[in-house]
């Protein structure tokens, strides 16, 4: 079995690539400065920004 790759999410956050199941762009006033995306990870109740 191959090892799962770790994906850097920014600001010291990492997630296993095989556990990420959705990416949701943040648009409008909630976005703030720069590009932001909510990352939905299996086993984590809230999205990681």
N, C-alpha and C positions, 0 to 999 in steps of 0.2 A: 504494500500500500504506500503510495506516495505521500509525502508530508504536505500539509496545506500551506499555501503561501500566506504571509501576513501582508495586509494592505494598510498603508499609512493614511490615516484620515485627517491628519493635521493636529497641531497643538499637542503632540505626544500621545495621540490616540491611535491604536492599531486594532484591526479586526481580522479574523481568519477569512480568507477569500471565499471558502466554501460555506460560510455562515451568513454572508450578506445576501439578502433576498430582494431588496428594493432600494432604489435611489430616487429621491424626490427633490427637485430643485426648489429653492425658496425664492419667491418673487415678491415684488412690491416693497412695502415699508418694513416687513419682517426681516428682510435680507440684511440690512446694514451695509457696511463697507466691504467691497470685494465679493467674490463668488461664494455662495453658500449652498450646501446640499444636505438634506436629511438622509442619513444612512440607516436603514432598518436591518437589524441583525437578529438572527434566530436566538431566542433565549433571553433577549433584552426587551423589557416592556416598552421603553420609550426610544424614539429615534435619536441617534447620535448626530450632532451638528458639527 
